[in-house]
Structure formats: structure tokens, C-alpha cells
């Protein structure tokens, strides 16, 4: 079974809802001789691969495999974590008991404080047995990031994200107040920019993204 790394807001979304969406940027690399500035390229997505095609459907970019796998694949979730070495060397779970001792929740990716002697570990190093969420791929498509609509933004977990940002006192543009409920796609634009703008995949660039729809099969 493959794994997938989720952001903190995506983890909270999966813990609360049975169906979620996840978007990831597509790193496009043009082949020699093709002009990245030409606007006539056509996106081709088939058999789990993606490329931009020029005239006569000739590939103009390298083929990129979908990071979500294929429909009906199961993925276990990696997130920021901490091993509970002081609790009988086992892994604490959300609201569970560990070795007969009340355990803290070490899997909240947005939590910043830990008891003395404990340290967060990157999601890439999470062990399979520590994972608490399993997803099933329901559908995969490719679209431009700005194509997201109201329902899609809600399934991305953006309402919970913006409420969480306000609760932490994070400064957000005044125009975003109330947008989480009335225009969640506007809130998603802000969220996307905070994650990917510095990596060259900003909202205004309106580049193609992977869109995955998932069923939450397991929570622990």
C-alpha cells in the first residue's frame, strides 16, 4: 500500500469527513525545442499519466505519473508525528490509551507544543504502524487550480482551515472574513498561495493541478 503526505488542515478534514478532496501542483518540464510560453498546448490525462501536448497531440512535456495512484487504490496517511517513548515504547493514538496510561495526541500536525523530552518528527519519516488514517482513491482528474468551485473547496477542508487560522490569531486579509462560508473558493485561493506561491505554483499562475477525491476508510 502506498502512502500520502497530508498538510495539517487536510488531516483535520479527513478526521471529520467521510469524503475529501486533495489538490497537488503538477511540476511541468518541457522537452527541448518546445516553447513554455506558447498558449496552444493541450493537457492530456490518461491511464494515470499527464503531459502537455502540442500540434497533432505530440508530447511537449515529460510524462508525469499521478501521485495518488489509480482509482480504488488505498493510501495510508503520513503526517507530523512523535513517538511516545515514555509510554511503554508504543505509539499514542488520537484519544486512545497507550499501555494503560493516558496518552497525549501526538498526531495533530497543527499542534506546536509537546511535553518536555518529546519532539515532532517530519511526516516523511512516519512509520506505517503509527498512521491513523487510510484513504481510498475514488476519482482523479486534472484541472487548472482556479477551476475549483464551492463544493470542491468545502471538500478540501478550507472552512475548517480558515476558522482555525482565526482561532490562532493569524492575520488574514479583511476581505477573507466570512468567505469561508459564503465563498470558500476565495478562501482556498489564499490557502493555496500560502502553500505554493514561493514554489512557483501561485494562484495567479493558474497552473494544472492533480485533483483527487478520496473516501476515508479508516480513522484511529
Order of alpha helices (4+ residues) and beta strands (2+ residues): beta-alpha-beta-beta-beta-beta-beta-beta-beta-beta-alpha-alpha-alpha-alpha-beta
